[in-house]
Structure formats: structure tokens, C-alpha cells
Amino acid sequence: MPWPFMMMISALLLMSAAAPPPKPGVPVPAFSGAKAFALLERQCAFGPRVPGTPGHAKCLEFMTAELKACGASVVPQRFQGFLAVSKRRADMTNLIASFRPELKTRLLFCAHWDCRAFADLDPDPANRKRPVPGANDGASGTAVLLQAAAVMKTSPPPVGVDLVFFDGEDGGLESDLSTWCLGSRHFAANPSKSAAPRYAVLLDMIGDRDLSLPVEVNSRRYASGIVDLVWGTARRLGLSAFSSADGYEVMDDHLELIQAGIPAVDVIDLDYPHWHTTQDTPDKCSPQSLQSVGTLVLHLIYEAKP
């Protein structure tokens, strides 16, 4: 997850989406935080998923197999990117997993799955050239989407759903905003053949044991209607981790989608003391946090109007 920032973006005209009331009798499947947590641990077991490393390659193979087993149409979007933090180029892959590809009404949920090459915020200087394990920063959002895919295998959604796993998000420099979010930038410049989504929800750093999810400032600024939908749904469901107060202004993958004309919001907890350190490990995350976010995702999907 890159650094908070203050910057101006040219204004975009985005369609607002008011939160629809739930349809009476619509069966929303249950989300298993325990199964999502097992998927988080599985990713971390491969080691840090830094592009160009064995752990990255093994995790890509695992994710691809999982999504295909869930019945998704899976398209790898391969590209080369420059990891500025480690001053090298690497092969990268966005994974696009589509459910009900025949439907024109679509929702997009996304997360980044790569890890940062150097733990440059580690309190111990000796660790600052070691990679970040990425349990929360990468694996948490990915785990929720992988478990959502497992749910959609047995309960087909009422609308088309695209799950996008961005690579190359976390290799940037604080001094150069253009070096972050390589996967979402590539995705935005090379859109998939699916119909444009109604909106997008980005999940980033959502596994913290002490989860707090205020509204990210750019999300409210550029996609206020989607903020109303997402946080309004969380409030209706009694998901206490979500707060309608404003949080940080964050440069993240959702901004690339917004600039491409897709209303997008960032669900993120940036108050995470282990961010960009070697202590970003599974024990700092919890199944309950994943369950809270996963429950929201499933309600957004299964309560959507075709």
C-alpha cells in the first residue's frame, strides 16, 4: 500500500449511486472469515510475493488454480514493470477473474497481491533491506476476494462480477508517486473485454486485528455515491469497523480506475503499526476482520439490481 498524499486530480463527472434497499427475501450467502484467513496464511506461506521472486510465481500459480476451480473465467494480464524501490524490472501479472461474463451489469472488486521488496519503515534498521511478508498489506484483500470467489462457485451472483488482482502496486518511492500502482495503471490503460462495471471497490489492508475503516478522502471526493452505498450498507449490517468519518487521503489503485472513468472507492485501514515492516505477519490479522469486510462484499454483490 503506498503512501498517503495530497494532490490535485482533474475533476471527473461520475454517476452517483444511492444505496438501494435490500430486496426482500434475497438470500445473501454467509462469508467465512476462517476460510479467508486460511487463504491469507496460504499466500504468506509462499514467502513475500515480490515480483520476480519464487514466492511471487508460486502464489500466482495458486491463485490462478483457485479461481479456475471456482468456475471463474480467468485472464492473466501480463506486463513488465520497474520496481523503483529495488531499481530493477520484473515480469508482473494482473489476474482478472470474471463470474457471469454474459451479463452486462457488472461490479468490480479488486485488491493488490504483491509485496514490498524492502521493509523501509521497520523500526530495526537491520531489517530495512528485507522484504515485507505482506499478510495485511496484500494478502488480506486478496484472501477476501478468493473466498468470495468460492461463494460464487456455489451461489451464482445476480449480476456479473469481476475480481481483479493487481500486481506491482507496492514497489514505489515516496518521492515519486508515478512509481506506485503499476498493475492498476496497466489495467486502466488496457481494459478487459467485459462491459464497464457499475462501480469498483478496492480492498487494501483490511485484515488488521484492530480494524478501523473510515472513508478514504479521495473516495468521497470523486465517488461520493459509491461511498454512500458501501458505508451505508455496512451501517445497515451493523459492521462496526466501518465509520462514516473521513480518514486519510490515500494514493492507491482506485485512483487509476477513477481516472479511467470507473467510480471507485478504497476500503482501507491505514492505521496499521506494522505497515512496510517485517512484522506484517498473519498473527497481526484476524478472521473476524476478514469476515466483516467479506460480509459487506457479498451483500453488495447479492443485493445488486441487475
SULFEN-V799569 format. One record per residue. PHI is phi in degrees with one decimal (NA if undefined). PSI is psi as a letter, one per 20 degrees, with the letter a starting at -180 (NA if undefined). NEAR is the number of other C-alpha atoms within 8 Angstrom. Layout:
PHI_PSI_NEAR / PHI_PSI_NEAR
//
This chain:
NA_p_9 / -75.8_a_11 / -79.9_q_7 / -59.6_q_8 / -152.6_r_7 / -122.8_o_6 / -156.3_r_4 / -102.4_p_4 / -123.9_p_4 / -57.6_p_4 / -63.4_q_5 / -119.4_q_8 / -90.2_o_4 / -115.3_q_9 / -76.3_p_7 / -79.2_q_8 / -133.2_o_8 / -72.8_q_8 / -65.9_o_11 / -76.4_q_6 / -68.0_q_4 / -64.6_q_6 / -76.3_p_6 / -59.5_p_4 / 80.1_j_4 / -73.2_p_8 / -80.4_o_5 / -96.6_o_8 / -61.9_q_7 / -76.4_q_6 / -104.5_p_11 / -99.8_o_9 / -65.3_h_13 / -64.3_g_9 / -68.5_h_8 / -64.0_g_15 / -64.1_h_13 / -62.1_h_8 / -69.7_h_11 / -63.0_g_14 / -63.9_h_10 / -62.8_g_8 / -61.1_g_10 / -66.1_h_14 / -65.1_h_6 / -75.4_i_11 / 93.1_r_9 / -57.5_p_15 / -91.7_m_17 / -81.8_p_12 / -51.2_p_13 / 89.3_j_9 / -113.6_r_8 / -59.5_h_7 / -62.4_h_11 / -63.1_g_15 / -64.9_g_11 / -67.2_h_9 / -68.4_h_11 / -61.1_g_8 / -63.0_g_8 / -63.1_g_8 / -61.5_g_9 / -60.3_g_10 / -65.1_g_8 / -61.6_g_9 / -68.7_h_14 / -65.9_h_10 / -65.8_h_7 / -85.4_j_10 / 86.8_j_8 / -78.6_q_12 / -83.2_o_10 / -109.7_p_11 / -121.9_o_7 / -81.4_p_8 / -110.5_n_9 / -91.7_q_8 / -159.1_r_8 / -106.6_p_8 / -135.7_q_10 / -101.7_o_9 / -82.9_n_13 / -64.5_h_10 / -64.5_h_9 / -115.2_j_8 / 56.3_l_7 / -151.7_q_7 / -91.4_q_8 / -151.6_q_10 / -74.2_p_10 / -132.3_q_13 / -144.6_p_11 / -84.5_q_13 / -108.7_p_12 / -114.7_o_13 / -114.5_o_12 / -112.1_p_12 / -112.9_p_13 / 54.2_l_10 / -63.0_i_10 / -76.5_i_5 / -87.5_q_8 / -82.2_h_8 / -78.5_o_10 / -134.3_q_13 / -119.7_q_13 / -122.0_p_13 / -122.4_p_13 / -143.6_r_15 / -157.9_r_14 / -99.4_q_14 / -116.9_i_12 / -85.3_r_16 / -118.1_q_16 / -78.7_p_14 / -70.0_h_13 / -129.7_p_12 / -84.7_m_15 / -74.5_i_9 / -106.2_j_8 / -64.9_p_12 / -64.9_h_5 / -97.6_o_6 / -55.3_h_6 / -67.4_i_5 / -94.7_i_11 / -75.2_i_13 / -105.5_j_9 / -95.0_q_9 / -74.0_q_13 / -84.3_p_15 / -62.0_h_13 / 71.5_k_15 / -66.7_g_16 / -86.9_g_17 / -85.4_m_13 / 134.0_f_16 / -72.4_h_14 / -67.4_g_16 / -64.1_h_18 / -61.5_g_15 / -63.3_g_12 / -62.3_g_12 / -69.2_h_13 / -64.3_h_13 / -71.5_h_13 / -61.4_h_12 / -62.6_g_11 / -62.8_h_10 / -66.3_g_10 / -69.0_i_11 / -62.5_g_10 / -97.7_i_6 / -128.5_n_7 / -56.2_p_8 / -73.6_q_11 / -75.8_i_9 / -130.4_r_14 / -70.8_q_15 / -130.9_p_14 / -114.3_p_12 / -103.4_p_11 / -121.2_p_12 / -108.5_o_12 / -85.1_p_15 / -102.9_r_15 / 63.8_k_15 / -80.1_h_16 / -110.3_k_11 / -110.4_k_14 / -92.7_r_15 / -110.1_q_10 / -58.8_h_7 / -82.1_i_4 / -142.8_n_7 / -62.6_h_9 / -71.7_i_6 / -91.3_i_12 / -99.6_r_13 / 56.0_l_15 / -67.8_h_11 / -67.2_g_13 / -68.4_h_14 / -65.5_g_11 / -66.8_g_9 / -61.7_g_11 / -64.6_h_10 / -81.4_i_7 / -133.3_m_6 / -63.2_q_6 / -71.3_r_5 / -80.1_i_4 / -66.0_q_6 / -60.9_q_7 / -59.9_p_6 / -73.1_q_10 / -63.2_h_10 / -165.1_r_10 / -130.8_q_15 / -124.1_p_12 / -97.1_p_13 / -109.2_p_13 / -144.0_p_16 / 56.7_l_14 / -115.1_j_15 / -106.1_i_15 / -50.1_p_13 / -59.3_h_9 / -106.9_m_5 / -75.1_p_10 / -140.8_p_9 / -125.4_m_11 / -73.7_r_12 / -81.8_p_16 / -67.0_p_15 / -62.7_g_11 / -66.5_h_11 / -61.8_g_13 / -66.8_h_11 / -66.6_g_7 / -109.1_i_12 / -146.6_l_15 / -62.1_h_10 / -64.5_h_11 / -73.1_h_15 / -57.8_g_13 / -59.3_g_11 / -64.5_g_12 / -70.1_g_11 / -72.9_h_12 / -66.2_h_10 / -64.6_g_12 / -60.7_g_12 / -63.9_g_10 / -62.0_h_7 / -83.1_i_7 / 73.3_k_6 / -84.6_n_9 / -70.0_i_7 / -67.7_h_8 / -85.8_p_11 / -128.6_q_10 / -79.9_i_7 / -70.7_q_6 / -75.8_p_8 / -104.1_c_9 / -81.6_r_9 / -94.3_o_10 / -124.0_p_12 / -86.4_o_10 / -151.6_a_11 / -59.1_h_11 / -63.6_h_13 / -68.1_h_10 / -65.1_h_12 / -68.7_g_15 / -59.9_g_12 / -65.3_h_8 / -86.4_j_8 / 93.6_j_8 / -103.2_o_13 / -58.5_p_14 / -144.6_q_16 / -127.3_q_15 / -111.4_o_13 / -92.9_o_12 / -149.6_q_11 / -114.7_n_13 / -87.5_i_6 / -84.9_m_5 / -130.2_o_7 / -65.2_i_4 / -100.9_j_9 / -62.2_p_8 / 57.3_k_12 / -127.6_r_14 / -75.8_i_13 / -93.1_j_8 / -80.2_m_15 / -119.0_r_12 / -56.6_h_11 / -67.8_i_5 / -88.1_i_12 / -113.8_r_12 / -143.1_q_12 / -60.5_h_11 / -64.6_h_9 / -65.6_g_15 / -63.6_h_15 / -65.6_h_13 / -60.4_g_11 / -71.0_g_10 / -63.7_h_14 / -61.0_g_10 / -59.9_g_12 / -57.9_g_9 / -66.1_h_13 / -67.9_h_11 / -61.4_h_10 / -71.8_g_12 / -82.6_i_12 / -96.8_j_10 / -68.9_q_10 / -86.8_p_5 / -60.5_NA_5
//
